């Protein structure tokens, strides 16, 4: 089963994405910003990241830049 990490600061959108993906058989974890995404990725593996661009604390661009700088090739 594929594991998907959703980084989205809008709680309603994050819940909507999660429900739709879980209904289709995916394991989903939701976080509210890029820093939280990095924190959970330190402890778990995800097959795909769905990320908003404009988020507080750390935006989606910075999240992807830090992932790529660390040679993390998880699709975003």
MIPAVEX-920007 format. One record per atom (N, C-alpha, C, O): atom name; chain; residue number from 1; x, y negated, z negated. Coordinates in steps of 0.02 Angstrom, whole numbers, plus 50000, padded with zeros to 5 digits. Each point is the difference from the previous one (the first is absolute). Example, Ala and Ser with C-alpha at 12.3 -4.5 7.8 and 13.67 -1.06 7.14 Angstrom:
node atomo->N cadena->A num->1 c1->50660 c2->50284 c3->49610
node atomo->CA cadena->A num->1 c1->49955 c2->49941 c3->50000
node atomo->C cadena->A num->1 c1->50045 c2->49940 c3->50000
node atomo->O cadena->A num->1 c1->50052 c2->50001 c3->49967
node atomo->N cadena->A num->2 c1->49930 c2->49946 c3->50069
node atomo->CA cadena->A num->2 c1->50042 c2->49941 c3->49997
node atomo->C cadena->A num->2 c1->49961 c2->49945 c3->49963
node atomo->O cadena->A num->2 c1->50025 c2->49945 c3->49992
This chain:
node atomo->N cadena->A num->1 c1->50042 c2->50059 c3->50000
node atomo->CA cadena->A num->1 c1->49958 c2->49941 c3->50000
node atomo->C cadena->A num->1 c1->50044 c2->49938 c3->50000
node atomo->O cadena->A num->1 c1->50047 c2->49994 c3->49960
node atomo->N cadena->A num->2 c1->49939 c2->49959 c3->50084
node atomo->CA cadena->A num->2 c1->50039 c2->49939 c3->50005
node atomo->C cadena->A num->2 c1->49984 c2->49952 c3->49944
node atomo->O cadena->A num->2 c1->49943 c2->49993 c3->49979
node atomo->N cadena->A num->3 c1->50110 c2->49974 c3->49996
node atomo->CA cadena->A num->3 c1->49992 c2->49951 c3->49946
node atomo->C cadena->A num->3 c1->50010 c2->49931 c3->50029
node atomo->O cadena->A num->3 c1->50050 c2->49986 c3->50033
node atomo->N cadena->A num->4 c1->49903 c2->49970 c3->49953
node atomo->CA cadena->A num->4 c1->50001 c2->49932 c3->50027
node atomo->C cadena->A num->4 c1->50001 c2->49950 c3->49943
node atomo->O cadena->A num->4 c1->49962 c2->50006 c3->49952
node atomo->N cadena->A num->5 c1->50083 c2->49945 c3->50054
node atomo->CA cadena->A num->5 c1->50004 c2->49946 c3->49952
node atomo->C cadena->A num->5 c1->49970 c2->49937 c3->50032
node atomo->O cadena->A num->5 c1->50020 c2->49980 c3->50054
node atomo->N cadena->A num->6 c1->49932 c2->49990 c3->49912
node atomo->CA cadena->A num->6 c1->49968 c2->49939 c3->50024
node atomo->C cadena->A num->6 c1->50023 c2->49942 c3->49957
node atomo->O cadena->A num->6 c1->49988 c2->50000 c3->49939
node atomo->N cadena->A num->7 c1->50044 c2->49950 c3->50092
node atomo->CA cadena->A num->7 c1->50020 c2->49939 c3->49965
node atomo->C cadena->A num->7 c1->49954 c2->49944 c3->50026
node atomo->O cadena->A num->7 c1->50010 c2->49974 c3->50055
node atomo->N cadena->A num->8 c1->49942 c2->50008 c3->49904
node atomo->CA cadena->A num->8 c1->49949 c2->49950 c3->50019
node atomo->C cadena->A num->8 c1->49977 c2->49964 c3->49938
node atomo->O cadena->A num->8 c1->49978 c2->50031 c3->49952
node atomo->N cadena->A num->9 c1->50028 c2->49902 c3->50049
node atomo->CA cadena->A num->9 c1->49981 c2->49962 c3->49940
node atomo->C cadena->A num->9 c1->49925 c2->49990 c3->49992
node atomo->O cadena->A num->9 c1->49977 c2->49986 c3->49945
node atomo->N cadena->A num->10 c1->49985 c2->50022 c3->50108
node atomo->CA cadena->A num->10 c1->49927 c2->49994 c3->49995
node atomo->C cadena->A num->10 c1->49972 c2->50067 c3->49974
node atomo->O cadena->A num->10 c1->50001 c2->50050 c3->50036
node atomo->N cadena->A num->11 c1->49974 c2->49949 c3->49903
node atomo->CA cadena->A num->11 c1->49977 c2->50061 c3->49967
node atomo->C cadena->A num->11 c1->49946 c2->50036 c3->50040
node atomo->O cadena->A num->11 c1->50001 c2->50061 c3->50006
node atomo->N cadena->A num->12 c1->49951 c2->49901 c3->50021
node atomo->CA cadena->A num->12 c1->49945 c2->50031 c3->50038
node atomo->C cadena->A num->12 c1->50026 c2->50035 c3->50063
node atomo->O cadena->A num->12 c1->49979 c2->50056 c3->50015
node atomo->N cadena->A num->13 c1->50065 c2->49911 c3->50021
node atomo->CA cadena->A num->13 c1->50029 c2->50032 c3->50060
node atomo->C cadena->A num->13 c1->50040 c2->50062 c3->49982
node atomo->O cadena->A num->13 c1->49996 c2->50051 c3->50034
node atomo->N cadena->A num->14 c1->50044 c2->49944 c3->49913
node atomo->CA cadena->A num->14 c1->50041 c2->50057 c3->49978
node atomo->C cadena->A num->14 c1->49955 c2->50059 c3->49983
node atomo->O cadena->A num->14 c1->50016 c2->50057 c3->50018
node atomo->N cadena->A num->15 c1->49929 c2->49930 c3->49948
node atomo->CA cadena->A num->15 c1->49954 c2->50054 c3->49982
node atomo->C cadena->A num->15 c1->49966 c2->50029 c3->50062
node atomo->O cadena->A num->15 c1->49990 c2->50060 c3->50005
node atomo->N cadena->A num->16 c1->49991 c2->49897 c3->50042
node atomo->CA cadena->A num->16 c1->49969 c2->50023 c3->50062
node atomo->C cadena->A num->16 c1->50047 c2->50045 c3->50039
node atomo->O cadena->A num->16 c1->49981 c2->50055 c3->50021
node atomo->N cadena->A num->17 c1->50081 c2->49921 c3->49990
node atomo->CA cadena->A num->17 c1->50049 c2->50041 c3->50035
node atomo->C cadena->A num->17 c1->50010 c2->50067 c3->49965
node atomo->O cadena->A num->17 c1->50003 c2->50053 c3->50032
node atomo->N cadena->A num->18 c1->50002 c2->49945 c3->49903
node atomo->CA cadena->A num->18 c1->50012 c2->50061 c3->49961
node atomo->C cadena->A num->18 c1->49943 c2->50049 c3->50008
node atomo->O cadena->A num->18 c1->50011 c2->50060 c3->50011
node atomo->N cadena->A num->19 c1->49927 c2->49916 c3->49983
node atomo->CA cadena->A num->19 c1->49942 c2->50044 c3->50006
node atomo->C cadena->A num->19 c1->49997 c2->50033 c3->50069
node atomo->O cadena->A num->19 c1->49989 c2->50061 c3->50005
node atomo->N cadena->A num->20 c1->50021 c2->49900 c3->50047
node atomo->CA cadena->A num->20 c1->49996 c2->50027 c3->50068
node atomo->C cadena->A num->20 c1->50055 c2->50053 c3->50010
node atomo->O cadena->A num->20 c1->49987 c2->50053 c3->50028
node atomo->N cadena->A num->21 c1->50073 c2->49931 c3->49950
node atomo->CA cadena->A num->21 c1->50055 c2->50048 c3->50010
node atomo->C cadena->A num->21 c1->49991 c2->50063 c3->49958
node atomo->O cadena->A num->21 c1->50012 c2->50055 c3->50025
node atomo->N cadena->A num->22 c1->49966 c2->49938 c3->49913
node atomo->CA cadena->A num->22 c1->49989 c2->50059 c3->49958
node atomo->C cadena->A num->22 c1->49944 c2->50043 c3->50027
node atomo->O cadena->A num->22 c1->50003 c2->50061 c3->49998
node atomo->N cadena->A num->23 c1->49945 c2->49907 c3->50029
node atomo->CA cadena->A num->23 c1->49944 c2->50037 c3->50030
node atomo->C cadena->A num->23 c1->50024 c2->50041 c3->50060
node atomo->O cadena->A num->23 c1->49970 c2->50051 c3->50017
node atomo->N cadena->A num->24 c1->50085 c2->49927 c3->50014
node atomo->CA cadena->A num->24 c1->50027 c2->50036 c3->50057
node atomo->C cadena->A num->24 c1->50059 c2->50045 c3->49981
node atomo->O cadena->A num->24 c1->50037 c2->50022 c3->50044
node atomo->N cadena->A num->25 c1->49970 c2->49992 c3->49892
node atomo->CA cadena->A num->25 c1->50047 c2->50051 c3->49978
node atomo->C cadena->A num->25 c1->50070 c2->49976 c3->49980
node atomo->O cadena->A num->25 c1->50044 c2->50042 c3->49987
node atomo->N cadena->A num->26 c1->49967 c2->49894 c3->50009
node atomo->CA cadena->A num->26 c1->50066 c2->49975 c3->49982
node atomo->C cadena->A num->26 c1->50005 c2->49987 c3->49925
node atomo->O cadena->A num->26 c1->49950 c2->49986 c3->49967
node atomo->N cadena->A num->27 c1->50110 c2->50020 c3->50006
node atomo->CA cadena->A num->27 c1->50014 c2->49979 c3->49932
node atomo->C cadena->A num->27 c1->50022 c2->49928 c3->50003
node atomo->O cadena->A num->27 c1->50044 c2->49982 c3->50039
node atomo->N cadena->A num->28 c1->49925 c2->49975 c3->49920
node atomo->CA cadena->A num->28 c1->50011 c2->49928 c3->50005
node atomo->C cadena->A num->28 c1->50019 c2->49971 c3->49933
node atomo->O cadena->A num->28 c1->49973 c2->50019 c3->49948
node atomo->N cadena->A num->29 c1->50073 c2->49933 c3->50054
node atomo->CA cadena->A num->29 c1->50017 c2->49960 c3->49941
node atomo->C cadena->A num->29 c1->49997 c2->49927 c3->50021
node atomo->O cadena->A num->29 c1->50027 c2->49983 c3->50053
node atomo->N cadena->A num->30 c1->49942 c2->49975 c3->49908
node atomo->CA cadena->A num->30 c1->49994 c2->49930 c3->50016
node atomo->C cadena->A num->30 c1->50038 c2->49956 c3->49951
node atomo->O cadena->A num->30 c1->49999 c2->50013 c3->49940
node atomo->N cadena->A num->31 c1->50034 c2->49936 c3->50086
node atomo->CA cadena->A num->31 c1->50035 c2->49951 c3->49959
node atomo->C cadena->A num->31 c1->49983 c2->49931 c3->50026
node atomo->O cadena->A num->31 c1->49974 c2->49993 c3->50055
node atomo->N cadena->A num->32 c1->50040 c2->49955 c3->49904
node atomo->CA cadena->A num->32 c1->49978 c2->49933 c3->50019
node atomo->C cadena->A num->32 c1->50054 c2->49954 c3->50029
node atomo->O cadena->A num->32 c1->49985 c2->49944 c3->50019
node atomo->N cadena->A num->33 c1->50077 c2->50080 c3->49985
node atomo->CA cadena->A num->33 c1->50052 c2->49959 c3->50032
node atomo->C cadena->A num->33 c1->50060 c2->50042 c3->50018
node atomo->O cadena->A num->33 c1->50004 c2->50059 c3->49983
node atomo->N cadena->A num->34 c1->50043 c2->49911 c3->50053
node atomo->CA cadena->A num->34 c1->50059 c2->50036 c3->50024
node atomo->C cadena->A num->34 c1->50044 c2->50026 c3->49944
node atomo->O cadena->A num->34 c1->50029 c2->50054 c3->50006
node atomo->N cadena->A num->35 c1->49978 c2->49908 c3->49941
node atomo->CA cadena->A num->35 c1->50042 c2->50022 c3->49944
node atomo->C cadena->A num->35 c1->49971 c2->50063 c3->49968
node atomo->O cadena->A num->35 c1->50037 c2->50047 c3->49984
node atomo->N cadena->A num->36 c1->49898 c2->49955 c3->50007
node atomo->CA cadena->A num->36 c1->49968 c2->50060 c3->49973
node atomo->C cadena->A num->36 c1->50010 c2->50059 c3->50047
node atomo->O cadena->A num->36 c1->50010 c2->50056 c3->49978
node atomo->N cadena->A num->37 c1->49988 c2->49931 c3->50087
node atomo->CA cadena->A num->37 c1->50012 c2->50054 c3->50049
node atomo->C cadena->A num->37 c1->50070 c2->50029 c3->49991
node atomo->O cadena->A num->37 c1->50008 c2->50061 c3->49998
node atomo->N cadena->A num->38 c1->50042 c2->49895 c3->49997
node atomo->CA cadena->A num->38 c1->50069 c2->50024 c3->49990
node atomo->C cadena->A num->38 c1->50005 c2->50039 c3->49935
node atomo->O cadena->A num->38 c1->50035 c2->50051 c3->49997
node atomo->N cadena->A num->39 c1->49933 c2->49925 c3->49951
node atomo->CA cadena->A num->39 c1->50003 c2->50033 c3->49934
node atomo->C cadena->A num->39 c1->49972 c2->50072 c3->50003
node atomo->O cadena->A num->39 c1->50030 c2->50046 c3->49974
node atomo->N cadena->A num->40 c1->49912 c2->49962 c3->50059
node atomo->CA cadena->A num->40 c1->49972 c2->50068 c3->50003
node atomo->C cadena->A num->40 c1->50039 c2->50045 c3->50048
node atomo->O cadena->A num->40 c1->50001 c2->50061 c3->49992
node atomo->N cadena->A num->41 c1->50031 c2->49908 c3->50058
node atomo->CA cadena->A num->41 c1->50039 c2->50040 c3->50046
node atomo->C cadena->A num->41 c1->50065 c2->50025 c3->49969
node atomo->O cadena->A num->41 c1->50030 c2->50048 c3->50025
node atomo->N cadena->A num->42 c1->49991 c2->49922 c3->49920
node atomo->CA cadena->A num->42 c1->50058 c2->50025 c3->49964
node atomo->C cadena->A num->42 c1->49986 c2->50068 c3->49969
node atomo->O cadena->A num->42 c1->50047 c2->50039 c3->49989
node atomo->N cadena->A num->43 c1->49890 c2->49975 c3->49998
node atomo->CA cadena->A num->43 c1->49982 c2->50061 c3->49964
node atomo->C cadena->A num->43 c1->49962 c2->50051 c3->50042
node atomo->O cadena->A num->43 c1->49987 c2->50055 c3->49977
node atomo->N cadena->A num->44 c1->49994 c2->49927 c3->50083
node atomo->CA cadena->A num->44 c1->49959 c2->50045 c3->50041
node atomo->C cadena->A num->44 c1->50013 c2->49988 c3->50074
node atomo->O cadena->A num->44 c1->50023 c2->49947 c3->50019
node atomo->N cadena->A num->45 c1->49962 c2->50104 c3->50021
node atomo->CA cadena->A num->45 c1->50009 c2->49995 c3->50073
node atomo->C cadena->A num->45 c1->49933 c2->49986 c3->50032
node atomo->O cadena->A num->45 c1->49949 c2->50027 c3->49980
node atomo->N cadena->A num->46 c1->50051 c2->49930 c3->50071
node atomo->CA cadena->A num->46 c1->49940 c2->49986 c3->50039
node atomo->C cadena->A num->46 c1->50016 c2->50009 c3->50074
node atomo->O cadena->A num->46 c1->50055 c2->49984 c3->50023
node atomo->N cadena->A num->47 c1->49897 c2->50043 c3->50014
node atomo->CA cadena->A num->47 c1->50009 c2->50013 c3->50071
node atomo->C cadena->A num->47 c1->49987 c2->49937 c3->50042
node atomo->O cadena->A num->47 c1->50026 c2->49994 c3->50056
node atomo->N cadena->A num->48 c1->49935 c2->49960 c3->49917
node atomo->CA cadena->A num->48 c1->49980 c2->49940 c3->50037
node atomo->C cadena->A num->48 c1->49985 c2->49944 c3->49950
node atomo->O cadena->A num->48 c1->49975 c2->50012 c3->49946
node atomo->N cadena->A num->49 c1->50042 c2->49927 c3->50074
node atomo->CA cadena->A num->49 c1->49983 c2->49941 c3->49960
node atomo->C cadena->A num->49 c1->49955 c2->49955 c3->50042
node atomo->O cadena->A num->49 c1->50016 c2->49984 c3->50058
node atomo->N cadena->A num->50 c1->49928 c2->49997 c3->49914
node atomo->CA cadena->A num->50 c1->49957 c2->49950 c3->50031
node atomo->C cadena->A num->50 c1->50008 c2->49937 c3->49958
node atomo->O cadena->A num->50 c1->49985 c2->50000 c3->49941
node atomo->N cadena->A num->51 c1->50040 c2->49947 c3->50090
node atomo->CA cadena->A num->51 c1->50017 c2->49940 c3->49961
node atomo->C cadena->A num->51 c1->49968 c2->49938 c3->50030
node atomo->O cadena->A num->51 c1->50001 c2->49989 c3->50060
node atomo->N cadena->A num->52 c1->49973 c2->49970 c3->49895
node atomo->CA cadena->A num->52 c1->49979 c2->49932 c3->50017
node atomo->C cadena->A num->52 c1->50064 c2->49960 c3->50011
node atomo->O cadena->A num->52 c1->50054 c2->50020 c3->49978
node atomo->N cadena->A num->53 c1->49940 c2->49924 c3->50056
node atomo->CA cadena->A num->53 c1->50058 c2->49957 c3->50010
node atomo->C cadena->A num->53 c1->50005 c2->49949 c3->49944
node atomo->O cadena->A num->53 c1->50053 c2->49992 c3->49968
node atomo->N cadena->A num->54 c1->49893 c2->49972 c3->50019
node atomo->CA cadena->A num->54 c1->50001 c2->49946 c3->49951
node atomo->C cadena->A num->54 c1->49974 c2->50027 c3->49933
node atomo->O cadena->A num->54 c1->49940 c2->50009 c3->49991
node atomo->N cadena->A num->55 c1->50107 c2->50002 c3->49963
node atomo->CA cadena->A num->55 c1->49985 c2->50023 c3->49932
node atomo->C cadena->A num->55 c1->50041 c2->49960 c3->49951
node atomo->O cadena->A num->55 c1->50053 c2->49974 c3->50017
node atomo->N cadena->A num->56 c1->49923 c2->50022 c3->49921
node atomo->CA cadena->A num->56 c1->50040 c2->49966 c3->49949
node atomo->C cadena->A num->56 c1->50060 c2->50043 c3->49979
node atomo->O cadena->A num->56 c1->50003 c2->50059 c3->50017
node atomo->N cadena->A num->57 c1->50043 c2->49912 c3->49949
node atomo->CA cadena->A num->57 c1->50060 c2->50032 c3->49973
node atomo->C cadena->A num->57 c1->50049 c2->50019 c3->50056
node atomo->O cadena->A num->57 c1->50055 c2->49973 c3->50003
node atomo->N cadena->A num->58 c1->49925 c2->50072 c3->50041
node atomo->CA cadena->A num->58 c1->50041 c2->50019 c3->50058
node atomo->C cadena->A num->58 c1->49954 c2->50014 c3->50059
node atomo->O cadena->A num->58 c1->49955 c2->50042 c3->49995
node atomo->N cadena->A num->59 c1->50057 c2->49923 c3->50060
node atomo->CA cadena->A num->59 c1->49956 c2->50010 c3->50059
node atomo->C cadena->A num->59 c1->50021 c2->50062 c3->50040
node atomo->O cadena->A num->59 c1->50050 c2->50032 c3->49985
node atomo->N cadena->A num->60 c1->49910 c2->49984 c3->50064
node atomo->CA cadena->A num->60 c1->50011 c2->50059 c3->50041
node atomo->C cadena->A num->60 c1->50065 c2->49998 c3->50040
node atomo->O cadena->A num->60 c1->50032 c2->50051 c3->50010
node atomo->N cadena->A num->61 c1->49987 c2->49890 c3->50014
node atomo->CA cadena->A num->61 c1->50062 c2->49993 c3->50037
node atomo->C cadena->A num->61 c1->50060 c2->50018 c3->49956
node atomo->O cadena->A num->61 c1->50045 c2->50037 c3->50021
node atomo->N cadena->A num->62 c1->49956 c2->49936 c3->49919
node atomo->CA cadena->A num->62 c1->50055 c2->50013 c3->49953
node atomo->C cadena->A num->62 c1->50001 c2->50074 c3->49981
node atomo->O cadena->A num->62 c1->50054 c2->50030 c3->49995
node atomo->N cadena->A num->63 c1->49888 c2->50000 c3->49995
node atomo->CA cadena->A num->63 c1->49996 c2->50071 c3->49984
node atomo->C cadena->A num->63 c1->50033 c2->50042 c3->50055
node atomo->O cadena->A num->63 c1->50042 c2->50043 c3->49985
node atomo->N cadena->A num->64 c1->49940 c2->49944 c3->50077
node atomo->CA cadena->A num->64 c1->50028 c2->50038 c3->50055
node atomo->C cadena->A num->64 c1->50075 c2->49987 c3->50007
node atomo->O cadena->A num->64 c1->50039 c2->50047 c3->50013
node atomo->N cadena->A num->65 c1->49982 c2->49891 c3->49979
node atomo->CA cadena->A num->65 c1->50072 c2->49984 c3->50005
node atomo->C cadena->A num->65 c1->50040 c2->50038 c3->49947
node atomo->O cadena->A num->65 c1->50053 c2->50029 c3->50016
node atomo->N cadena->A num->66 c1->49922 c2->49973 c3->49923
node atomo->CA cadena->A num->66 c1->50036 c2->50035 c3->49947
node atomo->C cadena->A num->66 c1->50000 c2->50076 c3->50012
node atomo->O cadena->A num->66 c1->50050 c2->50033 c3->49986
node atomo->N cadena->A num->67 c1->49895 c2->49993 c3->50039
node atomo->CA cadena->A num->67 c1->49998 c2->50072 c3->50016
node atomo->C cadena->A num->67 c1->50052 c2->50017 c3->50054
node atomo->O cadena->A num->67 c1->50037 c2->50048 c3->49993
node atomo->N cadena->A num->68 c1->49964 c2->49912 c3->50059
node atomo->CA cadena->A num->68 c1->50047 c2->50014 c3->50055
node atomo->C cadena->A num->68 c1->50073 c2->49990 c3->49979
node atomo->O cadena->A num->68 c1->50044 c2->50037 c3->50021
node atomo->N cadena->A num->69 c1->49968 c2->49913 c3->49938
node atomo->CA cadena->A num->69 c1->50068 c2->49988 c3->49974
node atomo->C cadena->A num->69 c1->50023 c2->50060 c3->49959
node atomo->O cadena->A num->69 c1->50060 c2->50013 c3->49995
node atomo->N cadena->A num->70 c1->49893 c2->50023 c3->49974
node atomo->CA cadena->A num->70 c1->50017 c2->50059 c3->49959
node atomo->C cadena->A num->70 c1->49997 c2->50063 c3->50042
node atomo->O cadena->A num->70 c1->50001 c2->50055 c3->49973
node atomo->N cadena->A num->71 c1->49995 c2->49938 c3->50094
node atomo->CA cadena->A num->71 c1->49997 c2->50057 c3->50046
node atomo->C cadena->A num->71 c1->49938 c2->50043 c3->49990
node atomo->O cadena->A num->71 c1->50001 c2->50060 c3->50014
node atomo->N cadena->A num->72 c1->49945 c2->49910 c3->49961
node atomo->CA cadena->A num->72 c1->49937 c2->50036 c3->49993
node atomo->C cadena->A num->72 c1->49961 c2->49989 c3->50065
node atomo->O cadena->A num->72 c1->49985 c2->49943 c3->50018
node atomo->N cadena->A num->73 c1->50000 c2->50112 c3->50016
node atomo->CA cadena->A num->73 c1->49968 c2->49995 c3->50065
node atomo->C cadena->A num->73 c1->49926 c2->50020 c3->49998
node atomo->O cadena->A num->73 c1->49971 c2->50017 c3->50052
node atomo->N cadena->A num->74 c1->49999 c2->49979 c3->49889
node atomo->CA cadena->A num->74 c1->49928 c2->50015 c3->49995
node atomo->C cadena->A num->74 c1->49962 c2->49953 c3->50047
node atomo->O cadena->A num->74 c1->50011 c2->49940 c3->49999
node atomo->N cadena->A num->75 c1->49944 c2->50088 c3->50042
node atomo->CA cadena->A num->75 c1->49960 c2->49957 c3->50045
node atomo->C cadena->A num->75 c1->49957 c2->49951 c3->49960
node atomo->O cadena->A num->75 c1->49970 c2->50017 c3->49949
node atomo->N cadena->A num->76 c1->50028 c2->49921 c3->50076
node atomo->CA cadena->A num->76 c1->49960 c2->49947 c3->49968
node atomo->C cadena->A num->76 c1->49952 c2->49973 c3->50052
node atomo->O cadena->A num->76 c1->49961 c2->49955 c3->49985
